[in-house]
Amino acid sequence: MKYSDPKYLHRLTYDIVIIGSGAAGMALADSFYKSKKRILILEAGFEDWREQSQTIYTGTTSGYGHSEIDKDRTRQLGGSTNCWGGSCVPFDPIDFELTENGRNLWPISYQELMPHYITAGNFYGIGDYFSFKHNMLAHYIFSDNIPGVAQKYWLANNKNKLFKDVYPNLTGNRSNIDLCLQANAIDIDFENSSSIKSVIVENYNQTKFSIKTKKVILACGGLESTRLLLNWAENHSQFSKILENLGLYYSPHIDIRSGSLVSFPGAINNIDSLDLTKDISALPFFNLSFKKSDQDKYLNSQWSLRARKYGIRGRRFWLWPEQLVENYSKQEIALMNYLAKENQLGEVFDFIVAFDQTPSSKSRVTLGVKKDRFNLKKINLHFHISDDDIGKIKNTYREIGRIFGQNKIGRLSLGEIDNYLSHNQVGAHHHTGTIRMADSAKYGCVDRNLKIFGVDNLWVCSSAVFPSPSQANPTFTIMALAKRLAENIDNEKLHY
């Protein structure tokens, strides 16, 4: 059943309470749909976007340029899938091989998560992501394989991008799943020294309710899951084991729009989205391939090209030499002429690049002084990029440029990286890292099965558990982790 307010709930005891109705909450609910467990999904917002709920997400930022933290996520049914592009791509094997002081960052392997990517793809509606590879060969950005460059693609389900539209099928009258809106999880009560007995929720009329449960899963996004834990940790000593790492190692994508490519004629095959099926579309991109031993040189990154073409009277600018000056620099025009073949010119492309970053404890989420209407402290997000990573960004650009030149793709302009980082908003979404997964509490906040260290029945399913980011957007991996978590929990027996 779907309830518009916790005051209408028919029962206040459940086997599992899931806090959050976005990609993680939805994937979890889908996995429990046929189980005998009674599931309650708590959504803090309303069915649609409202300022009354969205303002809870406001906070402050510092450090490198970052968007306001309420702008790239939504507090409503379906969570931030209401503002995503719908595209999925898995993490790379190299992401699971990265080390920190000789220790593997990820306590799970790429192969361990692979089957759950397939399950997540079937749930989302793109099927087996990896089975589309052969269909993409003729539609990659470059016609030929290029040593050192991996050609990849996002997949999007254009029919079901908004997860909130799927909830009616999961919360029908015969379902074991209840969904409650306006249910802000403000606190928890402990049954004993290490086990939660209830979740305290409050509606927008300031009425509180206590919901008993056997298990709790925090699935309300990278920043909000962290904010709740930071607030709860001020009142409950059970979180003492994770305080050393909670809120640290914040990592969004480092978004850079610097540099350009002047291509050889015919070197670029395709940069546009294409329909693979009636409902599934793909968009190509590429990244630099590198080995684990080169992690001190490069950052994993995601590269797209944007053609710098402007139509006039149905023609392209290269047919109108007098117009080139307005859109291309003199150097770019000279390069186009230099790389021309039989009077055929190449093109100029601007780069759209998303870099991951080396986890840094200086990049963090902390509680501020201001409180929301539920008396929970809001957060300050401090976004830090290390000098070493800035060097790795430049190295990655240079290596891509070397490969492009050697393989007759074109000539790359690096651009003013330092100036761009200092004067632009380079962080926005894909909030990862503040509740890291690790083998022990010395290095993180949740174990390899996503359970909070020191609490017996609390799990976190969010991009916040990623020990390191990737070139990939996090949603597909969030859904894969949700499928993996649900499988682990579903195989357990609940004792009454």
N, C-alpha and C positions, 0 to 999 in steps of 0.2 A: 504494500500500500504506500501511497505517497501522502505525506502530511504537510500541510502548509505552515505548521507551527508545532513545537513540541507539546503545547498544551492539549493537542488533539490526539496524542499517542495513545493507543489502546493498551499498550503494555510498556513497562519500564524495566524489563529484564531481557537480555539478549545473550547469545553465545559470543558473538563478535560485534564490536562497534568499530566502524570504519569512519574516520574523521576526514572528510573531503570527498567530493564527487567528481573530480577531474579524471585525467587519464588513468592514474593509479587506482583510484576508488572504483572507477567503472570497470577496469580490467579485473580487479579483485571480485567485484560483485558478479561479473559474468562467470567467473570460475566457481563461485559458490551457489550458482543459480539452481543446480540440481541436487545440492547437498541437503541434509536434514538439519543443518544448523540454522538458527534464527539470526539473521543479519540485520543490523541497523546502519544505514549510511547517514551521517550528519553533514548537512550542508549549511554553512554559516550564512549564506546569502539567500536571495530569493530565486524564483524561477528565471527571471530576467534581470538584466543589469539595473542596479539602483544605486544612486549616490549614497544613500543611507548605509548600505553595506560596504560599498567600495572604499569609502573614506577610512575604514578600519585599516586598510593597507598602506596608508600614507606613513612616511617616516622621513629620515634625513640621509643624505649621502655625503661622502667626503673622499678625498684622494683623486684618482684619475677620473676623467669625465664619465658620468654614469647617468642614465635616464632616471627620472623620478620613479621610485620603486612601486608606485601604484599604477603605472602606465602600461606595463607589459604582462599583466596578469589580471584576472577577473574573479571577484568574490561573488559567484552565482552558481546555479546548477550547471554542471559540466566544467566548472573551474576555468582554467586558462585555455582549455581547448576551444573556448569561444573566441579566442583572438589569435589562434595559431594558423599556420598556412596549410596544415594537413599533411605535410611531407614527412616521410619516414626513411631513415637510413641507420643501419646498425653501427655500433662502435667498430673500430678496426682492431685486428689482433695485436698490433703494437701497443694499443692503449692498455691492454691487460699485462704487458710485459715490462712496463716502465717501473723503475726502481727509485727508492729514496734512501740514501745512505746504505745501499746494498740490500735493502729490503723491498720485496715486491709490494707495490702500492695496493693492487687488487688482491684480495684473498681468494677470489674465484677466478677461473680461467675463461677464456673466450669460448672454448669447446663446451664448457659447462653451461654457458648461457645460450649457445646456439639453438638447441631445440625449443627453447622458450621464445626466441625471436620468431620462430615459425608459428608457434601457438599464438603469439601476440599478433602476428600478421593475419592469421585466420580470423582472430577476434575483430581486428580493426577493419578487415575487408579487402586487404591487398593480397591475401594468400601467402604463399611461401615467397618471401622477398628474393631469395637466392635463385629461384627457378626462372626469374625474368632475365637473367644475364644474357642468354643467347638472343633474346628479342631486342636487346639494347645495342648489340655490336655495331649495327649500321647507323646508330643515332648518337654515338659518343661525340664529344667536342672535336676530337682529332680522328681523322680517318684511319691512321695507322697506330699500332702500339708504340709507345715512346718509352724507352728504358728510363727508369727512375720516376715515372709519372703513373699514378694509378687513376684510371678513368672509372667513374662511378655514377650513381644516379639516385635521386630521391624518388620514392613512390608515394602517391597520394590517392586516397579514396575520395573522389569528388562527390560521391553520393552521400557519404556519411561522415563529413568532417566535424560536425557538431555533435559531441557525445551526448549532450542533453536530450537529443531527439531519440536516443535508444532507450532511455530509462523507462518509458511506459511499458516496454516489453519485459522488463525485469521486475517491475513492481506491481504486476497485476494482482487481482484478488486472490489467486491461488498460489502466489509466490511466497517463498520464505524470506523475501527481502523487503524491508521497509526503508523508505527514504523520508527524511524529515528536513524541511527547510527552516530557515531562521533559527537554526540550532548552533549557537556559538559555544564551542567547547572551551570553557574558561578555566577549568581546574579538574583535578582527579582526586579521588579518595583511595587510600590504601587499606587493604584488608589486613595485611601484616607488614613485616619489614621489607618485603620485596614483591608483593603482588597487588595489583590494582583491583579494587572491588567495584568502582563506579566512576562514571564520567559525569561531571557537572556541566550542564548546558544552560544557556540563558537566551531568551528571545529578545526582541527589540522593545518589548514592554517592561524589561528588567525583571521578568519572572524566571526563577531558577528551577531546574529539575535535576534529579539524580537518577542516572540510568545505570543499573547494575549490568555487569558483563564479565565474561570469563577471559576475553582477550580484547586488546585495543590495538588498532593499526592507525598510526598517524600517516595520512596520505593527502595532506593539504598544501602541497607545493614546497619548493626548496626554502623559501623565506619564511612562510607562515609556520611550517612545521618547526623550524628553528626558533622562531619567536615564541611559540607555545612552550617548547622545552626550556628555553631560557627563563621564561616567567615561572613555570612550574618548579624549576630548580631552585628558585629563591625561597620556596615554601616547603620543599620536600627534600630531605637529606638522602633519599634513595637515589638521587641523580648525582651524588658526589663523585662517582667513578668516572663520569663523562665530562665533568666541568673543565678538565684540562684541555680538551679538544673541542668542546661544543662551541659552535659559532665561527671556528677558525677555518682557514683554507678556502675562503670564498672564491669561486672561479666562474665568471660568465664567459661567453665568447669575447675575444678581443676583436671587435669589428673594425676593419681598416678598408678605406676606399682610396688608397694611394697607389700610384703606379699605373702604367699602361703597357699595352703590347701593340707593336706595329707588325702585322703578320705578312708572311709571304703570300702571294696570290694562291688561293685555293687551299691554304693550310688548315683553315678552320672549317670543320664539317657541319657542326650544328651546335647552337647554344640555346635553342628554344625547347619548351615543353612539348611533349607529344603524347597522344593517346595510345596506350597499349591495349586497352579493352574499352568497353562502353563506359565503365566507371573509373578505371584506373589510369592515371597519367604519370609520366616520368619526366624528370628534369635532370639533364646531365651536369656533372661538375668533375673536377679532378683535384688531386692532392699529391704532394711529394711523398714518395715511398722512401722510408729509411729504416735502418736496423736499430735494434735495442742499443747497440754500442754507439750509435750516433745521437742518442737523446740529449747529449750535452751540446750538440750543434744546432739542432732543428726543433721546431715545434710542429705538432700535427696541425694541419690546416685544411681549409675547404675553399676552393677557388672556383669562381664563376666569372664569365665574361659578359660585359655589356657593350654592345656595338655602339660606337659613336657615329651614327648615321642620322642624317636629317633629310627628309624628302622635300623636294621643291618641284611642284608641277609634275608629280609622278616620277621624277628622276632622283638619282642619288647624287650627293655632292661631288663625288669624284669626277662626275661628268661636267661639273661646273667649276673649273679651276679657280675662278675669281672668288668663289664662296669658301674655298678651303681655309683661307686665313682666319675666318670667323670661328672655325670649329677645331682646327688643328694648329699646333704650334709649328714654327718654321722647321724645327728639328724633325717633327713627325712627318711633315711634307717631304723633307729631304730623304728621310728613311723610306717612305712609301715609294718614292721615285727610284731609290737605290735598290730596293728589293723587287721592283717591278720585273715582270717577265712578258716579253713581247707586247709591251705597252699596257699590260694588264696590271692594275694596282691591287695591292692587298688592302687590309682594313686596319683601323685603329680601334682597339678595345680597351675599355677601362676595367680594372680588376675590382671584384667584390670578394673580399677575403675575410674568413672567420678563423682566427687562431685559437688554439687552446692555450693553456699556460701551465707552468710548473707550480704546483700547489705551494702557497706561501702563507705562513701564519700571520703575516702582516696584513693580508687581505681577509677581512673578517666582518661578522655581523654581531653587534652588541646591543644591549638595551639602552634606550635613551631615557630622558626624564619624563617626557610627555606620555600620557596614558590615553587609551581609547575609552569609549563609553562603558566598557565592561571592566574597567580598572586594570587592564593589562597594559604593560609598558610597550611603547612602540620601539622600532629599531633604528639604529644608525648603521648604514652599510658603508664600510670603508674599502674602496677598491684600489688595490695595490698591484702594480706590475713591476717586477724586478728588472734591474739593469741587465742581468744575464738573459732574461727573456726578450728584452728589446734587441739584444745582440742576436739571439736565435731567430727572431722575426726577420732581421736583415739578412742573416745567413740563408734563411729559407727562400727569401726573394731572390738572392743572388744565385742560389742553386737552380731554382726554376728558370732564371734567365740564362744560365749556362746551358741547361738542357734544351731550352727553346732554340738557342743559337746553334747548338751542335746538331740538332735534328731538323733544321730549316723550318721551324715554326715561325720565327720572327725575332724581333729585338725587344727586350723588356726595359722599361724605365722603372727604377726603384721608387722614385718619388721621395718626398721629405718625411720619412718615418717619424723622426723625433718631433718635428713640428706638428705632424698630424696627431700623434698621441697626446701632445700637450694642449692642443686647442680644439679637440673634437670629443664628442660623446662616443667613447669606444666600448662602453659596457651598457647592456640594456636588459637582455633576457637570458634564458638558459642558466638559471641560478643553481650552481652545483657546489658541493664540497663541505658544507658546514655541519654535517652530521655523519662524518665519514665512516665507511665500512672498514673494518680491520680485524686482525687476528686477536688483538687484545685491546683493553682500554688504554693502554699506554699510547696507542697510535690512533685511536678513533673512538666512535660513540656506539656503533652497532656491530654485531658480529657478522660472520659470513652469511648468516640466515636472516639478517636485518633486525635482530632482537637487540634492544637497548641493553648495554652492560649494566648489571646491577638490578634490573627489573625483570621479573619472570614472565610477564604477559603483555609486554609493550613492544611493538615493532614499528619501524619507520619504512615506508615505501614512497620514495621521493628521489628527485635528482640530488638532494642534499647528501645522500649516502654515497655518491660517487667519490671514490678516493682520488680520482683525477678526471678532468674533463676530456673532451675529444674534439675532433673536427665535426663530429656528428651532432645534430640537435638531439636533446635528451629524451624526447617523448617515446620513441620506439624502445629504448633501453629501459625506461620507466615501466612500460607495459610488460616487457619481458621479465623484469624483476618481480612485477606484481603476479605474473603467472607462476613464476618459480615459488614465490612466497605462498601463494594460495595452495599450490600442490603440497608444499611442506606442511602447512597447517591442516589441510584436508586429510592428510594421512595420519594425523594425530587423533587420539580419542579424547573427547571432552568428558571430564568426570563431573557428575552432578552431585 
